[in-house]
Amino acid sequence: MSRQTTQKILSTVISGCEHMRLSGFTGQVRRLYLNYFRKAYVEKQLQQRKGYCKQCGKCCELAYRCLFLTESRKCLVYHKGRPRQCTTFPIDERDLRDIPGPCGYSF
């Protein structure tokens, strides 16, 4: 496959809704990295975070629909040991830009 063809296919995939999924996936990888390799940065950011989780489920569908998210958009493990990546969302302003609509948190 030629480089032009590859670029054209990639461009098509990134457009529209797929761009949101790709953005969500890269955000998931970024947050995973930060939580395990940049813990000091995450702790600093969490101290600056204001607000509360509205339990709207928007962050649970960024790259894929979380297995713990019910049809009524509630987390099955919210009070029973969510993964660190979930409890620290959003880490910073960049994470807030990834979700559609307002979040209960701000910086």
C-alpha positions as CSV (number, residue, x, y, z in Angstrom):
1,M,0.0,0.0,0.0
2,S,1.4,3.4,-0.9
3,R,2.0,6.2,1.6
4,Q,-0.6,8.4,-0.1
5,T,-3.2,5.6,0.2
6,T,-2.3,5.0,3.9
7,Q,-2.6,8.8,4.6
8,K,-6.0,9.0,2.9
9,I,-7.3,6.0,4.9
10,L,-6.0,7.5,8.1
11,S,-7.6,10.9,7.3
12,T,-10.9,9.2,6.7
13,V,-10.8,7.3,9.9
14,I,-9.9,10.4,12.0
15,S,-12.8,12.5,10.6
16,G,-16.2,12.9,12.3
17,C,-17.1,10.6,15.1
18,E,-14.1,8.5,14.7
19,H,-11.9,11.5,15.7
20,M,-13.7,11.5,19.1
21,R,-13.0,7.8,19.6
22,L,-9.3,8.2,18.6
23,S,-9.0,11.3,20.8
24,G,-10.6,9.3,23.7
25,F,-8.2,6.4,23.1
26,T,-5.1,8.6,23.2
27,G,-6.5,10.3,26.3
28,Q,-6.9,7.0,28.0
29,V,-3.3,6.0,27.2
30,R,-2.1,9.4,28.4
31,R,-4.0,9.1,31.7
32,L,-2.7,5.6,32.2
33,Y,0.8,6.8,31.7
34,L,0.4,9.8,34.0
35,N,-1.2,7.6,36.8
36,Y,1.6,5.1,36.8
37,F,4.7,7.1,35.8
38,R,4.0,10.7,36.7
39,K,2.3,10.3,40.1
40,A,3.6,13.5,41.5
41,Y,2.1,15.5,38.6
42,V,-1.3,13.7,39.1
43,E,-1.3,14.5,42.9
44,K,-0.5,18.1,42.2
45,Q,-3.3,18.4,39.7
46,L,-5.8,16.7,42.0
47,Q,-5.1,19.4,44.6
48,Q,-6.0,22.0,42.1
49,R,-9.2,20.2,40.9
50,K,-12.5,21.7,42.1
51,G,-16.0,20.3,42.1
52,Y,-17.4,16.8,42.2
53,C,-18.3,13.8,40.1
54,K,-21.8,14.1,38.8
55,Q,-21.7,10.4,37.8
56,C,-22.9,11.2,34.3
57,G,-20.9,8.5,32.6
58,K,-19.4,10.7,29.9
59,C,-15.8,9.8,30.9
60,C,-16.8,6.1,30.8
61,E,-17.3,6.2,27.0
62,L,-14.3,8.1,25.7
63,A,-12.5,5.4,23.8
64,Y,-14.9,2.5,24.5
65,R,-17.9,1.9,26.7
66,C,-16.6,0.7,30.1
67,L,-17.8,-2.7,31.1
68,F,-18.9,-1.4,34.5
69,L,-21.2,1.2,33.0
70,T,-24.9,0.2,33.2
71,E,-27.6,1.0,30.6
72,S,-28.8,3.7,33.0
73,R,-25.2,5.2,32.8
74,K,-24.3,4.3,36.4
75,C,-21.0,2.8,37.4
76,L,-21.3,-0.6,39.1
77,V,-18.0,-0.2,41.0
78,Y,-18.2,3.5,41.8
79,H,-18.2,2.9,45.6
80,K,-16.4,-0.4,45.4
81,G,-12.9,0.2,44.2
82,R,-12.8,2.0,40.8
83,P,-9.5,1.8,39.0
84,R,-7.0,4.7,39.7
85,Q,-7.5,5.9,36.1
86,C,-11.2,6.5,37.0
87,T,-10.8,8.1,40.4
88,T,-8.3,10.6,39.1
89,F,-10.3,11.7,36.1
90,P,-10.0,14.5,35.1
91,I,-6.3,15.0,35.8
92,D,-6.2,18.4,34.0
93,E,-7.9,20.8,31.6
94,R,-7.0,18.6,28.7
95,D,-9.1,15.8,30.0
96,L,-12.1,18.1,30.3
97,R,-11.8,18.9,26.7
98,D,-12.1,15.2,25.8
99,I,-15.6,14.8,27.2
100,P,-18.7,16.1,25.5
101,G,-20.4,18.7,27.5
102,P,-19.9,20.0,31.0
103,C,-18.3,18.0,33.9
104,G,-18.8,18.5,37.6
105,Y,-15.0,19.2,37.9
106,S,-13.0,22.3,36.9
107,F,-9.5,23.6,37.4
